[in-house]
Structures are given as structure tokens and as C-alpha cells.
């Protein structure tokens, strides 16, 4: 689902709703940074553990959350790295 308005309806996170609903509106960059910071604070529990995570941890996490875009990005990055080495 890529419609920001529909995604905003499906989340209970006020900070995510704020970011999604104002995604296409002309905005103040500082206000966007504040909203994003608040979203990361509200929703980022455990995110610090990912700071030092390895590739397999990200694959597992994105698989658990069905994040197909992130999984594809990881695959592309792996293929790109293999191209440099091989």
C-alpha cells in the first residue's frame, strides 16, 4: 500500500500519521525534521541494536515485517558488491 492517506488511517502512531498526512504538502524543512525525529523516538524502540547489525539481521528483520522493498534493496546491494569483487 503506497497511498499515504490510507497508511495514516491504518496506523495508531500519531507521529507516523503526521508524517504521512503531510508528505506531499509544502513544508518547512525544520518541521519535517522535528516530525521525523519524533517518529523515530516513538517507533524506534530497539533500533539502536540495528546500528551494528550484520546483513543477515537486516534480512531477518525485513522478512519478518514483509518489507519487500528493503529485501530487494539488500539483494541489489549484495549483487553490486559481488560485482566489485568478481
Secondary structure, DSSP 8 states (H G I E B T S, - for coil): ---HHHHHHH---HHHHHHHHTTTS---HHHHHHHHHHHHHHH-TTHHHHTT--HHHHHHHHHHTT-HHHHHHHHHHHHHHHHHH-
